[in-house]
Amino acid sequence: MSIDKLIERLRIKAGMIEMGEKIAWGSDSALMYEAASALASTQAEILRLRQRVAALEYVLEPFAAQAATHGTQIPDEMFIDDYEQPTDRPWKSAAGITVGQLRRAARSLSQDGPAA
């Protein structure tokens, strides 16, 4: 059952109780269990997403000063292979983050967060 449908059923049941309608003992207990399960799974997903955000922030923290210095501008050039790379410049974007740094940051991420 979708969360929207579950919310609708819970509101209907709450309205029935508020109007004083007699509800049989155990009536719609399955609805209550389903609501509790939906809340628990939603809470677990929120926790997982918060952990993922924390891991990404941890990995990107060294670049915070560079981002603050250069603002939110997108680098105007970034070279990813030897063929395109000019010989007079190192492998850097206009924002000052090297391709090697980005690769190390990407490698340090895992499903469970940054490597210790």
QUIKAZI-V942332 format. One record per helix or strand. SS is the DSSP state (~ for helix, > for strand). FROM is the first residue (numbers start at 0). LEN is the number of residues. If there is no record, write none. Layout:
((SS FROM LEN) (SS FROM LEN))
//
This chain:
((~ 2 16) (~ 28 42) (> 91 1) (> 97 1) (~ 98 10))
//
